[in-house]
Amino acid sequence: MMIKTRLTKMLNIDLPIIEGGMAWVGTPKLAAVISECGALGTIGTGSLEPDEVKQKIREIRELTNKPFAVNLIMLNPHFDKLIDLVIDEDVPVVILAAGNPGKYIEKLKENKVKVFTVVSSDSLGKRCENNGADAIIGEGMECGGHIGDVSTLVLVQKLLKVVDIPVIAAGGIATGEAIAGMLTIGAEGVQLGTAFIATKECEAHEKYKEKIIKSGIRSTAITGEKLGHPVRVLKTGFARKVKKAELTSPEEAEELLINSLARAFINGDELDGSFMAGQSAGMINEVKTVSELLGSLMEDAEYSMKKVLNKFDISKTDLLEVKK
């Protein structure tokens, strides 16, 4: 049973799965492996400068000829130059996040770039569709890193009611059952982030991966709420220190957070590092290869779908009638 959706057909990929755009984590090496395995790998750019992003785009092209995406954060001070760069480099898919990307969508589309936008509200999703986006990524508050305030399930359901373009579910997804659930309610695909950190090909420090696989579903905290930019991270002494500083000295909290993700990713620094991860960390029990992860996810998703059909005695004839 091959699960084909509007997303897989649009991108000519085998699996309805994309890699979330993660600063530091989303390296060309990891993205290339994900794309080679049939999903859509994504280069995370964070606050990188144009020359650094160009180098990463060229690096991934040496590793795969499969489709890939570049994630651009609108808060990056070089954002306008990065838009020109991805056009010049013929990047197939660009994922825009952290802002209202309206005027940039049209420019990218004019240059034959597929545009996905990350949203945390139905109103922004509708505006992005009106501006010409090819797909909407509905990212719920369960995700790791920067978060909104609406759950994935509620956000995706609402987006499905207000937009006609493909909706991709993101946040709290790390099992085949979750993938099946999101596809069943109408999503055309899912975005995974935390699950890809806990893979052998991810270049994160081993302590980062170890903390994920030892996590429970209540092992995350939200830092930055008092600063206006909430971020979901794994609970650590550092996370507690930041939350305390937010209440007593916001300036100190801001200082503590500078380069904290890099310290976690590169050094596994539990004293001064932010281990960004979603609530789905509690569903991850072992470090796998990307191929093993994607294979088991799709096998479980297909099994879950078949189980539902059998449980409610839904026949192919019934499905055809629904389709009509």
SERO-4910 file (N, C-alpha, C, O; in steps of 0.05 Angstrom, whole numbers):
BEGIN
 pado doro    nc1    nc2    nc3   cac1   cac2   cac3    cc1    cc2    cc3    oc1    oc2    oc3
  Met    A     17    -24      0      0      0      0     18     25      0     31     31     20
  Met    A     18     39    -22     33     64    -24     14     87    -18     -7     90    -31
  Ile    A     22    104      0      5    127      7     13    151    -10     34    163     -7
  Lys    A     -5    157    -29      0    179    -47    -19    202    -41    -43    197    -36
  Thr    A     -9    226    -40    -26    249    -34    -20    272    -54     -2    269    -71
  Arg    A    -34    293    -51    -28    316    -68      1    326    -63     14    337    -82
  Leu    A     11    323    -39     38    331    -33     58    314    -47     77    325    -60
  Thr    A     55    288    -46     75    270    -60     74    275    -90     95    274   -103
  Lys    A     50    279   -101     48    283   -130     60    310   -138     73    313   -159
  Met    A     56    331   -122     66    357   -128     96    358   -129    108    370   -146
  Leu    A    109    343   -110    138    344   -108    152    320   -121    176    319   -122
  Asn    A    136    301   -130    147    276   -142    165    262   -122    187    254   -128
  Ile    A    154    259    -97    168    244    -76    151    219    -69    128    218    -76
  Asp    A    163    200    -55    150    175    -49    133    176    -24    113    162    -21
  Leu    A    142    192     -4    129    192     22    117    219     29    129    240     22
  Pro    A     94    220     42     82    246     50     94    257     75     79    265     94
  Ile    A    120    259     75    135    268     99    155    289     91    170    285     72
  Ile    A    157    311    106    178    331    101    193    335    128    182    332    150
  Glu    A    218    343    125    234    349    148    229    378    156    230    396    139
  Gly    A    224    383    182    221    410    191    247    426    188    269    415    190
  Gly    A    244    452    184    268    469    180    280    476    207    269    493    222
  Met    A    302    462    214    314    466    241    342    478    239    359    467    225
  Ala    A    345    501    252    372    513    252    392    494    265    385    480    284
  Trp    A    416    493    255    437    475    263    431    445    256    448    432    244
  Val    A    408    436    263    401    407    259    398    401    229    407    380    220
  Gly    A    385    419    215    378    414    186    402    418    168    402    436    151
  Thr    A    422    401    170    446    403    153    441    391    126    422    375    122
  Pro    A    457    398    106    454    386     80    457    355     80    443    341     66
  Lys    A    474    345     98    478    316     99    452    302    108    444    283     95
  Leu    A    440    312    129    415    299    139    393    303    118    378    284    112
  Ala    A    390    327    108    369    332     88    372    315     64    352    305     53
  Ala    A    397    310     54    401    294     31    393    265     36    381    252     18
  Val    A    399    255     59    392    227     66    362    224     67    351    205     56
  Ile    A    348    243     78    319    243     80    307    243     52    288    228     46
  Ser    A    318    260     35    307    261      7    313    235     -8    296    225    -23
  Glu    A    337    224     -4    344    199    -17    326    176     -9    322    157    -24
  Cys    A    315    178     16    297    157     26    268    161     17    250    146     25
  Gly    A    263    182      1    236    186    -10    219    207      3    197    212     -7
  Ala    A    229    220     24    214    242     36    226    268     26    242    268      6
  Leu    A    220    291     38    231    317     30    249    327     51    240    336     73
  Gly    A    275    327     46    295    338     65    295    368     63    289    380     43
  Thr    A    301    381     86    301    410     87    326    421    100    334    412    122
  Ile    A    338    440     87    361    454     98    351    476    116    335    494    108
  Gly    A    360    476    142    352    497    160    373    520    158    397    514    158
  Thr    A    364    545    157    383    567    154    385    585    178    405    599    181
  Gly    A    364    586    195    366    603    219    374    631    212    361    645    197
  Ser    A    396    640    224    406    667    220    431    668    202    446    687    203
  Leu    A    435    647    186    458    645    168    459    668    148    438    679    140
  Glu    A    483    675    139    486    695    119    484    682     91    487    657     89
  Pro    A    479    698     70    475    687     43    497    668     33    491    647     22
  Asp    A    522    675     38    544    658     28    543    631     41    550    610     29
  Glu    A    536    630     67    534    605     81    511    588     71    514    563     68
  Val    A    489    601     65    466    586     54    473    575     26    466    553     19
  Lys    A    486    592     10    494    583    -17    511    558    -15    508    539    -31
  Gln    A    530    558      3    548    535      7    532    510     14    538    488      4
  Lys    A    512    513     31    496    490     39    479    479     16    475    455     12
  Ile    A    468    497     -1    452    489    -24    470    473    -43    462    453    -54
  Arg    A    494    483    -48    512    469    -66    521    443    -55    526    424    -70
  Glu    A    524    442    -29    532    417    -16    511    395    -19    517    372    -25
  Ile    A    485    403    -15    464    382    -17    462    372    -46    455    349    -51
  Arg    A    468    390    -65    466    382    -93    488    362   -100    485    347   -120
  Glu    A    509    361    -85    530    341    -89    523    315    -77    534    294    -84
  Leu    A    503    315    -59    495    291    -44    470    277    -55    466    253    -51
  Thr    A    453    292    -69    428    281    -79    418    297   -103    423    321   -106
  Asn    A    404    283   -121    390    297   -143    360    296   -138    344    303   -156
  Lys    A    352    288   -114    324    287   -107    314    315    -98    331    332    -91
  Pro    A    288    320    -98    278    346    -89    286    351    -60    288    333    -44
  Phe    A    290    376    -53    296    385    -26    284    412    -22    276    426    -41
  Ala    A    284    421      3    273    447     10    294    463     25    312    452     37
  Val    A    291    490     24    306    508     41    287    524     58    268    536     48
  Asn    A    291    523     84    274    538    102    286    565    108    309    568    116
  Leu    A    270    586    104    279    614    108    262    626    130    238    626    130
  Ile    A    276    638    150    263    652    172    261    681    166    282    694    161
  Met    A    238    693    167    235    721    160    249    740    179    253    763    172
  Leu    A    256    730    203    270    747    222    300    750    215    314    767    226
  Asn    A    309    734    196    337    736    188    342    763    175    327    771    156
  Pro    A    362    778    184    366    805    173    374    805    143    372    826    130
  His    A    381    782    133    389    779    105    367    768     88    372    758     66
  Phe    A    342    768     98    320    754     85    316    761     56    313    743     39
  Asp    A    316    786     49    312    794     21    334    783      3    328    774    -19
  Lys    A    358    783     12    380    772     -3    378    742     -6    385    730    -26
  Leu    A    367    729     15    364    700     14    342    692     -6    344    672    -19
  Ile    A    321    709     -8    300    704    -28    313    704    -56    308    686    -73
  Asp    A    330    724    -62    343    725    -88    362    702    -92    364    691   -114
  Leu    A    375    693    -70    394    671    -72    380    645    -79    389    631    -97
  Val    A    358    638    -66    344    613    -72    333    613   -100    331    592   -113
  Ile    A    326    636   -110    317    638   -138    340    633   -157    338    618   -176
  Asp    A    363    647   -152    387    644   -169    397    615   -169    408    605   -189
  Glu    A    394    601   -146    404    574   -143    384    553   -152    389    529   -149
  Asp    A    361    561   -162    340    543   -171    332    522   -150    329    499   -156
  Val    A    328    532   -126    319    515   -104    290    506   -110    273    523   -116
  Pro    A    284    480   -110    257    471   -118    235    479    -99    213    485   -108
  Val    A    240    478    -73    219    484    -53    231    503    -32    253    498    -21
  Val    A    216    524    -25    224    542     -4    202    543     17    179    546     11
  Ile    A    210    539     42    191    540     64    196    566     80    218    571     91
  Leu    A    175    583     81    177    609     94    164    607    122    142    597    125
  Ala    A    178    618    142    169    617    169    174    642    184    190    659    176
  Ala    A    160    645    207    164    667    226    157    694    215    173    713    215
  Gly    A    132    696    204    123    722    194    102    719    173     94    697    167
  Asn    A     93    742    162     74    742    140     89    746    114     98    768    108
  Pro    A     92    724     99    109    725     75     96    734     49    107    730     28
  Gly    A     73    747     51     57    754     28     72    762      3     70    749    -18
  Lys    A     86    785      5     99    796    -19    121    778    -31    128    781    -54
  Tyr    A    132    761    -14    154    744    -23    144    720    -39    158    709    -56
  Ile    A    119    711    -32    108    687    -45    106    692    -75    114    675    -91
  Glu    A     95    716    -83     92    722   -111    118    722   -126    120    712   -148
  Lys    A    139    734   -114    165    735   -127    176    707   -131    187    701   -153
  Leu    A    174    690   -111    184    662   -114    168    647   -135    180    632   -151
  Lys    A    142    650   -135    125    636   -154    131    644   -183    131    628   -201
  Glu    A    136    670   -186    143    680   -213    168    667   -224    173    665   -248
  Asn    A    185    657   -206    210    644   -213    209    613   -210    229    600   -207
  Lys    A    184    603   -211    180    574   -212    188    559   -187    195    535   -188
  Val    A    189    573   -164    196    560   -139    170    552   -124    151    568   -122
  Lys    A    169    527   -115    146    518    -98    149    531    -71    170    532    -59
  Val    A    127    542    -61    128    557    -35    109    545    -15     85    543    -19
  Phe    A    120    536      8    105    527     30    108    548     53    130    559     56
  Thr    A     87    553     68     89    572     90     81    558    116     62    543    117
  Val    A     96    564    137     91    554    163     73    573    178     79    597    180
  Val    A     50    564    187     31    582    201     22    569    227     23    545    231
  Ser    A     14    587    245      3    578    271    -26    588    275    -37    586    297
  Ser    A    -38    598    253    -66    608    255    -79    603    228    -66    602    207
  Asp    A   -105    600    228   -120    596    204   -121    621    187   -122    620    162
  Ser    A   -121    645    200   -123    670    185    -98    674    168    -99    683    145
  Leu    A    -74    668    180    -50    671    164    -49    650    142    -39    655    120
  Gly    A    -59    626    148    -60    605    127    -76    614    103    -68    610     80
  Lys    A    -99    626    108   -116    636     87   -103    658     71   -105    659     46
  Arg    A    -89    676     85    -75    698     71    -53    687     53    -49    696     30
  Cys    A    -39    667     63    -17    654     47    -28    641     22    -16    642      1
  Glu    A    -52    628     25    -64    616      2    -72    637    -19    -68    634    -43
  Asn    A    -83    659     -9    -91    681    -27    -67    693    -41    -70    703    -63
  Asn    A    -44    692    -28    -20    703    -40     -6    684    -59     14    691    -71
  Gly    A    -16    659    -61     -5    640    -80     11    618    -70     24    603    -85
  Ala    A     12    613    -43     27    591    -32     18    564    -44     -6    561    -50
  Asp    A     36    545    -46     29    519    -57     19    500    -36      3    482    -42
  Ala    A     27    505    -11     18    488     11     22    503     37     38    521     39
  Ile    A      7    495     57      8    507     84     17    486    104      7    464    104
  Ile    A     37    493    120     46    476    142     33    486    168     41    508    177
  Gly    A     14    472    178      1    480    203     17    469    227     17    445    232
  Glu    A     32    487    240     50    478    262     38    484    289     35    507    297
  Gly    A     31    463    303     18    466    329     38    470    352     62    467    348
  Met    A     28    476    375     45    483    398     60    459    410     77    463    427
  Glu    A     54    435    401     69    412    410     97    410    399    113    395    409
  Cys    A    102    426    378    128    423    364    151    433    381    147    447    402
  Gly    A    175    427    373    199    437    386    207    464    374    198    470    352
  Gly    A    223    479    388    231    505    378    209    526    382    193    523    401
  His    A    208    545    365    189    567    367    160    557    363    155    542    344
  Ile    A    142    565    381    115    553    380     94    575    380     99    598    388
  Gly    A     70    567    371     46    583    373     31    575    398     42    565    417
  Asp    A      4    580    397    -12    574    421    -36    557    415    -55    556    431
  Val    A    -36    544    391    -58    526    384    -47    498    379    -26    495    367
  Ser    A    -62    478    387    -53    450    383    -54    442    354    -68    454    338
  Thr    A    -38    423    347    -36    413    319    -63    404    309    -72    411    287
  Leu    A    -77    388    325   -102    376    316   -123    398    310   -136    397    290
  Val    A   -126    417    328   -145    439    324   -137    456    300   -154    463    284
  Leu    A   -111    463    299   -102    480    277   -106    467    250   -115    480    231
  Val    A    -98    442    247   -101    428    222   -130    426    213   -137    430    190
  Gln    A   -148    419    233   -176    417    226   -187    443    215   -202    444    196
  Lys    A   -179    465    229   -189    492    220   -178    500    193   -192    510    176
  Leu    A   -152    494    189   -140    501    163   -154    486    140   -158    497    118
  Leu    A   -161    461    145   -174    445    125   -201    456    117   -211    451     95
  Lys    A   -213    471    135   -239    484    129   -237    510    114   -256    519    101
  Val    A   -213    523    116   -211    550    104   -193    551     80   -193    572     65
  Val    A   -177    531     74   -160    532     50   -165    507     33   -174    487     42
  Asp    A   -159    510      7   -162    488    -12   -136    475    -19   -135    453    -29
  Ile    A   -114    490    -15    -87    479    -22    -80    458     -1    -92    458     21
  Pro    A    -60    441     -6    -52    421     13    -44    432     40    -30    452     42
  Val    A    -53    418     61    -45    425     88    -27    403     99    -33    379     97
  Ile    A     -5    411    110     15    392    122     14    396    152     17    418    162
  Ala    A     11    374    167      9    376    196     36    374    209     53    358    201
  Ala    A     41    391    228     67    392    242     63    396    272     46    412    280
  Gly    A     79    383    288     78    386    317     67    362    331     44    355    328
  Gly    A     84    348    346     75    325    362     73    299    346     60    280    355
  Ile    A     85    298    323     83    275    305    109    260    304    129    270    294
  Ala    A    109    235    313    133    219    313    127    189    311    144    172    314
  Thr    A    102    182    305     94    154    302     77    151    277     65    170    266
  Gly    A     76    126    267     59    120    244     29    124    250     14    132    233
  Glu    A     21    119    275     -7    123    283    -14    153    280    -36    160    271
  Ala    A      4    171    289     -1    199    286     -3    208    257    -19    225    250
  Ile    A     15    197    241     14    203    212    -13    194    200    -25    209    185
  Ala    A    -21    170    207    -46    159    197    -69    177    205    -88    183    190
  Gly    A    -69    186    230    -90    203    241    -92    229    225   -114    238    218
  Met    A    -69    242    220    -69    267    206    -78    264    177    -92    281    167
  Leu    A    -69    243    164    -77    238    137   -107    232    135   -121    239    116
  Thr    A   -117    218    156   -145    210    156   -164    234    158   -185    235    146
  Ile    A   -155    255    174   -173    278    176   -170    297    153   -186    316    150
  Gly    A   -151    292    135   -149    308    111   -123    321    104   -120    333     83
  Ala    A   -103    319    122    -77    330    116    -65    315     93    -70    291     90
  Glu    A    -49    328     77    -36    316     53     -8    305     60      5    293     43
  Gly    A      1    311     84     27    302     92     33    312    121     17    325    133
  Val    A     56    304    130     64    313    157     93    323    157    109    316    139
  Gln    A     99    340    176    126    350    180    137    339    206    124    341    227
  Leu    A    161    328    205    174    317    229    200    333    235    214    341    216
  Gly    A    205    338    260    230    351    268    245    335    289    267    325    283
  Thr    A    233    332    312    246    318    334    254    290    327    275    280    334
  Ala    A    237    276    312    243    249    304    268    246    288    282    226    290
  Phe    A    274    267    272    298    266    255    323    273    271    345    265    263
  Ile    A    320    287    293    344    292    310    354    265    321    378    261    323
  Ala    A    336    248    328    343    222    340    349    201    318    339    178    319
  Thr    A    365    209    298    373    190    277    403    189    276    417    208    285
  Lys    A    414    168    266    443    164    265    456    184    247    479    192    251
  Glu    A    442    193    226    454    211    207    454    240    216    469    257    206
  Cys    A    437    246    236    437    273    247    463    279    261    474    262    275
  Glu    A    474    303    256    500    310    267    499    323    294    519    333    304
  Ala    A    476    321    307    474    331    335    491    315    354    496    291    348
  His    A    500    327    375    516    313    396    500    289    406    475    290    408
  Glu    A    514    268    413    501    243    423    484    249    448    464    235    452
  Lys    A    492    268    464    477    274    488    449    285    481    430    280    495
  Tyr    A    448    300    459    422    311    450    403    287    443    380    287    452
  Lys    A    414    268    428    397    245    420    389    229    444    367    219    447
  Glu    A    409    226    463    403    210    487    381    222    504    364    208    515
  Lys    A    382    249    505    361    262    521    334    259    509    314    257    523
  Ile    A    332    258    482    307    254    469    296    227    475    272    224    482
  Ile    A    312    206    471    301    179    474    295    172    503    282    152    508
  Lys    A    306    187    522    300    183    550    277    200    560    270    199    584
  Ser    A    266    216    542    244    234    550    217    221    553    212    200    541
  Gly    A    201    233    569    172    225    571    156    247    557    167    266    547
  Ile    A    130    243    557    113    262    543    110    289    559     99    308    548
  Arg    A    120    289    584    119    314    599    147    324    605    152    338    624
  Ser    A    166    317    587    194    324    591    202    350    578    226    356    576
  Thr    A    183    366    568    190    391    555    181    415    572    162    412    588
  Ala    A    193    437    567    186    462    580    185    484    559    196    480    537
  Ile    A    173    507    566    173    529    547    188    553    559    181    563    580
  Thr    A    210    560    545    225    583    553    218    606    535    208    603    513
  Gly    A    224    630    544    220    654    527    191    665    527    186    685    513
  Glu    A    173    653    542    146    663    542    144    692    551    130    708    539
  Lys    A    158    699    572    158    726    583    173    746    565    171    770    567
  Leu    A    189    735    546    205    751    528    191    756    501    200    772    485
  Gly    A    168    742    498    153    746    473    160    727    451    149    729    429
  His    A    178    707    456    184    687    435    187    660    448    209    650    453
  Pro    A    164    647    454    164    621    467    176    599    451    172    597    427
  Val    A    192    583    464    207    561    451    204    536    468    209    537    492
  Arg    A    197    514    455    195    489    469    222    474    469    234    470    449
  Val    A    231    467    494    257    454    497    253    430    517    233    428    530
  Leu    A    273    413    518    273    392    538    279    405    565    295    424    567
  Lys    A    267    394    586    271    404    613    300    398    622    309    375    622
  Thr    A    314    419    630    341    417    640    345    439    661    328    456    665
  Gly    A    367    437    675    373    458    695    376    485    681    368    506    692
  Phe    A    386    485    656    389    510    641    361    522    635    357    546    637
  Ala    A    342    504    627    315    514    621    303    527    645    290    548    643
  Arg    A    307    515    669    297    526    694    310    553    700    296    572    709
  Lys    A    336    555    695    350    580    700    340    602    682    337    625    691
  Val    A    334    596    657    324    616    638    296    625    647    291    649    648
  Lys    A    279    606    655    252    614    663    252    631    688    236    650    691
  Lys    A    271    625    706    273    642    730    283    670    723    273    690    733
  Ala    A    302    671    705    313    697    696    292    714    682    292    738    684
  Glu    A    274    701    668    252    715    654    236    732    674    226    753    667
  Leu    A    232    721    698    216    735    718    231    757    732    219    777    741
  Thr    A    257    753    735    273    772    751    289    792    734    293    815    742
  Ser    A    300    782    712    317    799    695    315    790    666    331    773    657
  Pro    A    295    801    651    292    793    623    318    796    606    323    780    588
  Glu    A    333    817    613    359    821    598    377    798    602    391    789    584
  Glu    A    379    788    627    396    765    633    386    740    618    402    724    607
  Ala    A    360    737    617    348    714    603    355    715    573    363    694    562
  Glu    A    353    738    561    361    741    533    390    734    529    397    720    510
  Glu    A    407    743    547    436    736    545    441    706    547    457    695    532
  Leu    A    427    694    565    431    665    569    424    650    544    436    629    537
  Leu    A    403    659    529    393    644    506    411    647    481    409    631    463
  Ile    A    428    667    480    444    672    457    462    647    452    478    639    469
  Asn    A    460    636    428    476    612    420    471    587    437    487    568    436
  Ser    A    449    587    452    444    564    469    437    538    454    444    517    462
  Leu    A    424    541    430    419    518    414    445    506    403    448    482    402
  Ala    A    462    524    394    488    515    384    504    499    405    517    479    399
  Arg    A    503    509    430    517    495    451    506    467    456    521    449    462
  Ala    A    480    464    453    467    438    456    474    420    433    482    397    437
  Phe    A    472    431    409    476    415    384    505    406    381    511    383    376
  Ile    A    524    425    385    552    419    381    565    404    404    580    384    401
  Asn    A    560    414    428    574    404    452    558    386    470    568    374    489
  Gly    A    531    385    466    515    370    485    515    383    512    514    369    533
  Asp    A    518    409    513    522    424    538    496    426    554    478    441    547
  Glu    A    495    410    575    470    410    592    469    434    611    447    440    622
  Leu    A    491    447    616    492    470    634    483    496    621    470    512    634
  Asp    A    490    499    595    484    524    582    472    520    554    472    539    538
  Gly    A    460    497    549    449    492    522    419    488    522    407    477    541
  Ser    A    406    498    501    377    494    497    372    470    479    379    471    455
  Phe    A    362    448    489    356    424    474    328    426    463    309    416    474
  Met    A    325    440    440    298    444    429    287    417    420    300    402    405
  Ala    A    263    411    428    250    386    420    220    389    426    212    404    444
  Gly    A    204    373    411    175    374    415    166    353    435    181    337    444
  Gln    A    140    355    441    128    335    460    130    307    449    128    288    464
  Ser    A    133    304    423    135    278    410    161    263    419    163    239    414
  Ala    A    179    277    432    203    264    443    195    241    461    210    221    462
  Gly    A    173    243    475    164    222    492    155    197    478    150    177    491
  Met    A    153    198    451    145    175    435    169    162    422    166    142    408
  Ile    A    193    173    426    217    163    412    234    148    432    242    159    453
  Asn    A    239    123    426    253    105    445    281     96    437    295     84    453
  Glu    A    288    101    412    314     91    402    324    108    379    308    121    365
  Val    A    350    109    376    362    123    353    363    104    330    375     82    332
  Lys    A    351    111    307    350     95    283    364    109    260    370    133    262
  Thr    A    369     94    239    378    108    214    353    121    202    330    114    209
  Val    A    357    140    185    334    154    172    317    133    157    293    134    157
  Ser    A    331    115    143    317     95    128    299     77    146    276     72    140
  Glu    A    310     69    169    295     53    188    271     68    199    249     58    201
  Leu    A    276     94    206    255    110    217    232    113    197    209    108    204
  Leu    A    238    122    173    217    126    153    203    100    146    178    100    142
  Gly    A    218     79    144    206     53    138    186     44    159    164     35    153
  Ser    A    194     47    185    176     38    206    152     57    209    130     48    215
  Leu    A    156     83    204    134    102    206    113     96    185     89     95    191
  Met    A    121     91    160    102     86    139     89     58    143     65     55    137
  Glu    A    104     39    152     92     12    157     70     14    178     49      3    176
  Asp    A     77     29    200     57     33    221     33     49    212     10     44    220
  Ala    A     38     69    196     16     86    186     -3     70    169    -27     71    172
  Glu    A      8     54    151     -9     37    134    -24     17    150    -48     12    145
  Tyr    A    -11      5    170    -24    -15    187    -47     -2    202    -69    -13    204
  Ser    A    -43     22    212    -64     37    227    -88     42    209   -111     40    218
  Met    A    -83     50    185   -105     56    166   -121     31    160   -145     31    160
  Lys    A   -107      9    155   -120    -16    150   -136    -26    174   -158    -36    171
  Lys    A   -125    -22    197   -138    -30    222   -165    -15    226   -185    -27    234
  Val    A   -165     11    219   -189     27    221   -210     16    201   -234     14    208
  Leu    A   -202     11    176   -220      1    156   -233    -26    165   -257    -30    162
  Asn    A   -216    -43    177   -226    -69    186   -244    -66    211   -264    -80    214
  Lys    A   -236    -48    229   -251    -45    254   -280    -36    248   -298    -45    262
  Phe    A   -283    -18    229   -310     -8    223   -322    -21    198   -342    -12    188
  Asp    A   -309    -42    189   -319    -58    166   -325    -40    142   -346    -41    130
  Ile    A   -305    -23    135   -308     -5    112   -297    -18     88   -273    -26     87
  Ser    A   -313    -22     67   -305    -35     43   -295    -16     22   -298      9     25
  Lys    A   -282    -26      1   -273     -9    -21   -297      5    -34   -295     28    -43
  Thr    A   -320     -9    -35   -344      3    -46   -353     27    -30   -360     48    -41
  Asp    A   -351     25     -3   -359     47     14   -340     71      9   -350     94      9
  Leu    A   -315     65      6   -295     87      1   -301    101    -25   -299    125    -27
  Leu    A   -307     86    -45   -314     97    -71   -338    115    -70   -339    136    -83
  Glu    A   -358    107    -54   -382    123    -51   -376    149    -37   -387    170    -44
  Val    A   -358    148    -17   -350    172     -3   -335    191    -22   -340    215    -22
  Lys    A   -318    179    -39   -302    195    -57   -320    210    -77   -314    233    -85
  Lys    A   -342    197    -85   -361    210   -104   -375    233    -91   -391    247   -104
***
